């Protein structure tokens, strides 16, 4: 299988995961999406905001890279490559400041979903402008994991979103939904 085929396969997986994310949050009220899990952690809306921040940051950096402008990627990241698989084991990592969600009170779920659609459209438009072969072969490092090709970026994004899809499903399935429902939706005893 060639590099372009690998890119197309990774892009297909990215799109499949994103479709599952949209389906998981579809029809949920803002109250449901903003309600934190009973045990603490990010609400579903905050998970979505994290994904928005991560992909939006990548798109902004790649647009600068495409124009030959400097980016904020550490110089050393251009010279090494760490394996990405440990980041998808069952270990919790604290999100780097750059991609942490905004405070829950500042998150509008509808706007976040629209921003996710926009960032994905912009990422694919950039890849299409570059051409599949060029995008697949281009090297642009992850700020922590080092040198990523376009194919590696698409694989990483798909795996990252798959991990957070599981988190979204757990958060939305949790018992806190009744507690966070608007008063008009709560059962009266």
C-alpha positions as CSV (number, residue, x, y, z in Angstrom):
1,X,0.0,0.0,0.0
2,X,1.4,3.4,-0.9
3,X,1.5,6.6,1.0
4,X,-1.6,8.1,-0.7
5,X,-3.6,4.9,0.0
6,X,-2.5,5.2,3.7
7,X,-3.6,8.8,3.8
8,X,-7.0,8.0,2.3
9,X,-7.5,5.1,4.7
10,X,-6.5,7.3,7.7
11,X,-8.8,10.1,6.4
12,X,-11.7,7.6,6.1
13,X,-11.1,6.5,9.7
14,X,-11.0,10.1,10.9
15,X,-14.3,10.8,9.2
16,X,-16.0,7.7,10.6
17,X,-14.9,8.6,14.2
18,X,-16.1,12.2,13.7
19,X,-19.5,11.0,12.4
20,X,-19.8,8.8,15.6
21,X,-18.9,11.8,17.7
22,X,-21.6,13.9,16.1
23,X,-24.1,11.0,16.5
24,X,-23.2,10.7,20.2
25,X,-24.1,14.3,20.9
26,X,-26.9,14.7,18.5
27,X,-30.2,15.5,20.1
28,X,-28.7,16.2,23.5
29,X,-29.6,19.4,25.3
30,X,-27.1,22.0,26.2
31,X,-27.7,21.0,29.9
32,X,-26.9,17.4,29.2
33,X,-23.7,18.3,27.2
34,X,-22.5,20.8,29.9
35,X,-23.2,18.5,32.9
36,X,-20.0,17.3,34.4
37,X,-19.7,13.6,35.3
38,X,-20.7,12.6,38.8
39,X,-17.1,11.6,39.6
40,X,-15.6,14.8,38.2
41,X,-13.9,15.5,35.0
42,X,-14.9,17.1,31.7
43,X,-18.4,17.4,30.6
44,X,-19.3,16.2,27.0
45,X,-19.2,19.8,25.9
46,X,-15.7,20.2,27.3
47,X,-14.5,17.1,25.5
48,X,-15.8,18.6,22.3
49,X,-14.1,21.9,23.1
50,X,-10.9,20.1,23.7
51,X,-11.2,18.4,20.2
52,X,-12.0,21.8,18.7
53,X,-9.0,23.4,20.4
54,X,-6.6,20.6,19.2
55,X,-7.8,20.5,15.6
56,X,-8.1,24.3,15.3
57,X,-4.6,24.7,16.6
58,X,-3.3,22.2,14.1
59,X,-5.1,23.9,11.2
60,X,-3.8,27.4,12.2
61,X,-0.2,26.0,12.4
62,X,-0.5,24.1,9.1
63,X,-1.8,27.2,7.4
64,X,1.3,29.1,8.6
65,X,3.5,26.2,7.5
66,X,1.9,26.2,4.1
67,X,2.6,29.9,3.7
68,X,6.2,29.5,4.9
69,X,5.5,31.5,8.1
70,X,7.1,30.6,11.4
71,X,5.1,28.4,13.8
72,X,5.3,28.0,17.6
73,X,6.4,24.4,17.3
74,X,9.6,23.9,19.4
75,X,12.7,23.5,17.2
76,X,13.7,20.3,18.8
77,X,10.4,18.7,17.7
78,X,11.6,18.7,14.1
79,X,14.4,16.3,15.0
80,X,12.9,13.4,16.9
81,X,9.9,11.1,16.7
82,X,8.3,9.4,19.7
83,X,5.9,6.5,19.2
84,X,2.2,7.6,19.5
85,X,0.8,4.3,20.7
86,X,1.5,4.8,24.5
87,X,-0.7,7.9,24.3
88,X,-3.7,5.6,23.5
89,X,-3.1,3.0,26.1
90,X,-5.4,3.2,29.2
91,X,-3.3,5.9,30.8
92,X,-4.8,9.3,31.6
93,X,-2.8,12.3,30.5
94,X,-3.4,15.9,31.4
95,X,-4.2,17.9,28.3
96,X,-1.5,20.5,27.5
97,X,-2.6,24.0,28.2
98,X,-2.8,24.9,24.5
99,X,-5.6,22.3,24.0
100,X,-7.5,22.4,27.3
101,X,-11.2,23.2,27.0
102,X,-12.4,26.7,28.0
103,X,-14.1,27.0,31.4
104,X,-17.5,25.2,31.3
105,X,-19.4,28.4,31.7
106,X,-17.8,29.8,28.5
107,X,-18.6,26.7,26.3
108,X,-21.6,26.9,24.0
109,X,-22.2,23.3,22.7
110,X,-23.8,24.4,19.4
111,X,-20.9,26.8,18.6
112,X,-18.3,24.1,19.5
113,X,-19.9,21.5,17.2
114,X,-20.0,24.1,14.4
115,X,-16.3,25.0,15.1
116,X,-15.5,21.2,14.8
117,X,-17.2,21.1,11.4
118,X,-15.3,24.2,10.3
119,X,-11.9,23.0,11.5
120,X,-12.3,19.6,9.8
121,X,-13.4,21.3,6.6
122,X,-10.4,23.6,6.8
123,X,-8.0,20.7,7.5
124,X,-9.2,18.7,4.5
125,X,-9.2,21.8,2.3
126,X,-5.6,22.4,3.2
127,X,-4.7,18.8,2.5
128,X,-6.5,19.0,-0.9
129,X,-4.7,22.2,-1.8
130,X,-1.4,20.5,-1.1
131,X,-2.4,17.4,-3.0
132,X,-2.6,13.9,-1.5
133,X,1.0,13.0,-2.3
134,X,2.5,16.2,-0.9
135,X,0.3,16.3,2.2
136,X,1.0,12.6,2.9
137,X,4.8,13.2,2.7
138,X,5.0,16.6,4.4
139,X,6.6,16.7,7.7
140,X,5.2,18.9,10.4
141,X,5.9,17.9,14.0
142,X,3.6,17.4,16.9
143,X,4.8,19.8,19.6
144,X,5.4,16.9,22.0
145,X,5.8,13.7,20.0
146,X,8.0,15.1,17.2
147,X,8.1,14.5,13.5
148,X,4.7,13.6,12.0
149,X,4.0,13.1,8.3
150,X,0.6,14.0,6.9
151,X,-0.4,10.4,7.1
152,X,0.7,10.2,10.8
153,X,-1.3,13.4,11.6
154,X,-4.5,11.8,10.1
155,X,-3.8,8.6,12.0
156,X,-3.2,10.5,15.3
157,X,-6.3,12.6,14.9
158,X,-8.4,9.5,14.3
159,X,-7.0,7.7,17.3
160,X,-7.2,10.8,19.5
161,X,-10.9,11.3,18.6
162,X,-11.6,7.6,19.1
163,X,-10.3,7.8,22.6
164,X,-12.4,10.9,23.4
165,X,-15.5,9.3,21.7
166,X,-15.3,6.6,24.4
167,X,-15.1,9.4,27.0
168,X,-18.1,11.2,25.5
169,X,-20.1,8.0,25.6
170,X,-19.2,7.4,29.3
171,X,-20.0,11.0,30.3
172,X,-23.3,11.0,28.5
173,X,-24.4,7.6,29.9
174,X,-23.6,8.5,33.4
175,X,-26.2,9.0,36.2
176,X,-25.7,12.7,36.4
177,X,-28.1,13.5,33.6
178,X,-31.1,13.6,35.8
179,X,-29.2,15.8,38.3
180,X,-28.3,18.2,35.5
181,X,-31.6,18.3,33.7
182,X,-33.4,21.6,33.7
183,X,-36.0,21.8,36.5
184,X,-38.9,21.4,34.0
185,X,-37.5,18.0,33.0
186,X,-37.0,16.6,36.5
187,X,-39.4,14.2,38.0
188,X,-41.4,15.7,40.8
189,X,-42.0,13.4,43.8
